[in-house]
Amino acid sequence: MDSEQNAVGAAPAGVHRPGTDRLWGESWYFDFAAVDGSAGGFVRVGDYPRLGRRWYWAYVVAGAHATGHALDLPLPTLRDVPWEAADPALRFVAEPAAGGWSIAAGGDGFGLDVTWREQAPEYGYARGSRMEQPGWAVGEVTLDGRSFPLDGPGQRDHSWGVRDWWRIGWTWCAGRLSDGTRFQATHLDARGRIPPDGYLMAPGGPPEPVRDVAVGADALRMNDTLLEFADVAHVTIDLRSPDGEQSRLRRAMTRVRAGATRHGIGWRERNMPERAARRA
């Protein structure tokens, strides 16, 4: 197996005191993909304390198929870990483990059980309250009664602040190349008013902030590195705001190529607010 499980320390949840805006939110993402692209998945816990709501998401990929479930529940009094849901549509638990996290989830026809371990220090965004971290996950996903082993790279995201999915769209990606390079980038659809952020991390080195990001339909350039994507499978999550606004989040496990010799695997996402589309 192609494990890279060099843990670097414990990973607390780091729950923050909510702000006053009703769309102040805090979320925790974990994604993971087998090195050969045969299986993967992602989960998310997202709180809107001023709305009294929590979102649980859990999705898996096996071959060219993807499925999962998004759950909207009342926010529990205690927001810290372990995060748990026992709804008939989605069973979910995520909690810190040695050097990382233990994550299990399942619903109708799908499931996941992985240990996600960090591989480098957290990368804090220069602008905004957010961090990203590369990791490695080992475990399995299940789809339609079949089990698929998982041993490969993953990404962790922890974000807090005003989070209005229905106002600004974005493009995000993260993954690992065959030479061990890790990458992550976020580009907001803000007509250049908000600079992109993210990092490139050479094997054995620290995450280095990117200077610029350019987005194409199936490619993204970070500094001088062009990443070309070929999606394995994707899911689309429909999101409705308290005021009835709509947005669609498309998240895909994707094969990555950088030049003639480097390839890899990762995840990318596109948030597409209907309000922004009407203004375009």
N, C-alpha and C positions, 0 to 999 in steps of 0.2 A: 504494500500500500504506500501511496505517496504522501505520507503524513508529514506535516510541519507543525508540530504541536508544542513549540517552545513558548510556554506561558511566561508572562512577565509580571504577574502579580494579581491581586484580587480586583474585582470590578464592581464596586458598589453602585446602587441605582442612582444616587445623587439627586433625590427629589427636591425641587425648588419651591419656594413660597410663591403662590400664584400672584400675578399682577392684577390690576383692577379692570382691564379691558375684558369684555365678555368673551372675546376670541383669544384670550391668552391660553396657550396650550403647552403641554409638555409631552414628549413622545420618546419611545425607545424602539428602534428597528434592529433586527438581526436578519441577515440573509446568509445563504450558504449554497455552494454548488460543488458537485463532484468534479474532479480535475478533468475527466473525459466528457463532461457535459451530459452524462446519462441521467442525473437526478439532481434535485435541489429544492429550495424553498425559501420562504421568508415569513417572519412574524412581526407584528407591531402592537405595542400598547400605546394608546394615545388618550390623554386626559384633557378635558375642557372643564376645569373646576368651577368657573363662573356659570357654566351651563349645567353643571351637575351630571356630566356624561363621560363615559369611557368607551373607547373603541378598542376591540380586540380583532386583529386580523391574523389569519394563518392560511398559507397557500403552499402547495407543493407542485413540483414538476417532475415528471418521469417520461423519458422519451420526448415526443412532441405534444404531450398532453399536460394540461395544468388545471388545477381545481383547488378549491378551498372555500373559506367562508369569512365574511366580515360581520361583526357583532357589535351592536350599540346597546350599552347597558347603563343603568344608574352608576354614578361614581361612588365607590366604597368610601367609608369614612377614613380608613387607613390607606393612603396611596402608595406606601412603600412596599417593597418585595416581601414575600412572594406575590407575584401577580397571578391570580387564579380566576377561572370562569368554569362553571359547571352547567352551562346551558345545554339543552338537548341538541342544539345545532352546532355547538362548538365547546369541546372540553379543552382547557388551556391552563398551563402552569409554566412560569418562568421564574427562576431564582438564581442568585449567585452560587457558583461552585468554585472549586480551587482553580484560580487563574482564569476564570471566565464565568460561563453561565450554563445551566442545565435547562433545556427547553423541550416541552412536549405539548403536542396539540393534536386534535383529531375531530373529525365530523363524519358526515355521511360519505363513505367511500374514500376517505383520505386520512392520513395521519403523518406525524413526524415525531422523532425522538432523537435529539442531538445534544452533544456537548460542544459548546462554542467557546474556544479559548483565544485570548488575545495574543497577538504576535509583536506588537510594537506599542509604544506609548500613545496616548490619545493625541489626536491632532485637533487643536482648537481653532475655530474660524477667526480670522483677523477682524471681520465685521459680523456682528450678530452672535447670539447666544446659542452656540452649537458646537458639538465635537463629533469627530469620526474616528474610527479605529479599525485597522485590518486585523483579521483573525483567521482561525482554522477550525473547521467543524468536522466531527466524526459521529456517525450514528446511522440512521436509516430513515427513509420516507416510505410510505405505503400509498398505493393508488389502486383502487378497484380490487383489493384483496391481494395484490402482489407487493412484495417488499423489495426495495432497492437500496443497496448500501451507499453510504455517503462518506466521503473522505476528501475534503477539499477546502478551498479558500472561502472566506466570508467577510462581511463588513458589519460594523456596528455603528449606529447613529443615535445620538442623544441630543434633542433639540428642545428649547424652551423660549417662550416669548409670545407675542401676538402672531398667530398663525391663521391667516385668512386664505384658505384654499381656493376661494371663489373670486379673488381679485387679481392675483398674479400667477401666471403659469411658470413652469420651469422644466429644465432638463437636468437629470442627475445620472451619474454612472459610478461604478466602482468594480474593481476586479484585480486579477493577477495574471501576469504574462509568464510564459514558459521559462524565462531566465530568472524568475523570482521577483521581477519588478511589480510593485503594487501601485495602483492609481485610484484616484477619486476626484470627481469634479461636480460642482453645481453651478448652473448658469440660469439666472432668472430672466424672464421675459419682461424686462423693465426698460427697454430702449436705451440701454447703456448707462442708466442712472445708478444701478447697483452693480459693482464689479463682481465677476465670478470668483469663486473660491474653490479650494481643493489642494491636492498634493500629488506629487510623484515620489515614490520611495524606491530607490535602487536597492538591490540585494545587500543586506548588511548595513544599510544606511538609515538615517532618520527620514521621516516624511518632510519633503521640501515643498513649500507653497508654490503653486503655479502662478505664472505672471499673467497669462491670458488664456481664454478658452473660446473656441469657435465651434458652433454646432451645425451639423448637416443632418440630412434625413436618416442616414445609417452610418454616420461617422462623427467623430469629435476630435478636434485637435487641442492638445494641451501643450503649451509652449511650442516646441518643434516636433512633438510626438503625435502622429496621426493614428488614431484608433478607429478601425473599421469593424462594424457590428453585423452579426448574422444571428437573429433571434432563434432560440431553440423552441420556446413556447412563452406565452404571455397571458396575463389576466388583466381585466379592466374593472376597476371599482368605481361605481357611481356614488357621488357624494352630494348631499343636499345640505345647504346652510340653514340656520334657524329662520332666515327670511325667505327661504324657498329658492335661493340661487343654486345652480347646478355646476358641478365640475366632474371631470372624468380623469382618473389616475390609471395610466397604463404602465404596468410593471412587467419586464421581460427578463428571463434568464437568457444570456446572450454569449455566443462565441465571439472572441475578440482577436483581431489580427493587427500587428504593428509592423509594417514593412514585410520583407520577404521571408524573414527567419523566425520572428517571434509571434506566438499565438497564445491564447489563454481563454479564460472563462470569467464571467462576472454577471452583474445585474445592471439594468438601466431602467429609468422611469421617465415618464412625461406627464406632467399635470396640465390639464387643458380646461380652464374655466370657460363656461359659456359666455360670461360677461366680457371677458377679454376677446373672445372670438367675434362678438358683435361689434366691438370697437375697432377691430382690425380693418 
